[in-house]
Every structure is written in C-alpha cells, then in structure tokens.
Amino acid sequence: MKTGSVSNQKPTMGRCENGAARDMIGARPGKIGDGRTMTELRAVSGDITRLAADAIVNAANTSLLGGGGVDGAIHRAAGPELLAACRKLNGCETGYAKATPGFRLPAKWVFHAVGPVWRGGGHNEDQLLASCYRRCLELAREHQARSIAFPAISTGIYGFPARRAAEIAVGAVRASATPNGVEEVDFVCFDSDTLLIYEELLAGPGESDRQ
C-alpha cells in the first residue's frame, strides 16, 4: 500500500453540526485496508467537540466524571446528560474505554478512554495506551460506528511523550481499524507540534507496507 497524496494547509471537509464544512485543517491522509474495506487515516487540527463523526473519543480519567482539557470540553459541549450517563458506568480502568451517547454533540457516540499517566516508561504505559485505541475501535464495531476521531490520549497533563504516544496511536489504529469496520479515522491534534508528528507518521509506511 502507498500513503495517499498530501495537500498541506487545505481544509479537510466533513460534516458539521449545521451541515457546513467543519473548521479543521487536514494533513497527511493515508489509507489502509484488507482488500475489501479501506480505512482513511487523517491528522487534523481543530475542535473535536464540533466533529460529526459517528464517535469521538474522550481522554477521560478513571472516574469518568469529567476533568480538564479535552475531557472538560466534551462534557461542556455534550451537556449535563453526559455526566449523568457516565455516573452509571461506575468508572473505568486504565487502558480501557466505555461508551455513552453523544447527547448534544454532533457525534452520535462518545468513547471514554482512560490513558496511562507517564511514569518513565517502565510501568506498561505503552501497552496501556495501545489498549485504549484498540478498545475504542472494538466499541466502534459494537456500536456500528464507521468514523471515529481520537485526541492525543495521555499527552496532556498525564505527560506521555507526544511522539511516542503518536507512534503507538497510529500503530494500533493501523492494525485494528479495518478489522473493526472503521472507514474513517481522524487524529485531532491540539497544537501544531503534535500535528506535525502525525503528518510525518501518516506519510510513512505501516507495518504491512514493510513486509
């Protein structure tokens, strides 16, 4: 397989709450597939709460009761119904994810993934982070979500190194998206440095390309 063509600084168009093009900048699109289903991977910069994907992923904490950063933004945009739904889930362990409806969000579903706190790399952080992405893609299959948007899980206050986290994210998604029936994946980057990392990774070959 070959990575798709690149058109830097041009907006990636998609559905928005009001039907207009979403206000995001796309970079380094690529495609993976098994010969029957193709999955498009994109890096974008913008507001994940405005994205009308079938599902968006929340970088949650173990309580699932809201917090700062992406977590707080998603709870504010979804409305109080989201918190009420999360209370019924009785928390979530690190490396796992649970689903709720999107309520007032354009997205139909929110998958609440609990990433690991970076503790130097010797406490299964890599495995736990990869597990978050895999579990979200399994939830996508269970809820028939064909498009999904991920934030950069664990790279905020949890301190996971950005490049290392992105490599894990892209690797896990490349391995698991197509088998779970996901056709579109957006990696939503909160700053230009993170976007550049994902641009580079999505422009490079996946594991299947090297075999």
Secondary structure, DSSP 8 states (H G I E B T S, - for coil): -------TT-B-----TTSS--S-EEEEEEEEE-SS-EEEEEEEES-GGG---SEEEEEE-TT-S--SHHHHHHHHHH-HHHHHHHHTTT---TT-EEEEE-TTSSSSEEEEEE----SSS-SSHHHHHHHHHHHHHHHHHHTT--EEEE--TT-STT---HHHHHHHHHHHHHHHTGGGT--EEEEEESSHHHHHHHHHHHHS--HHHH-
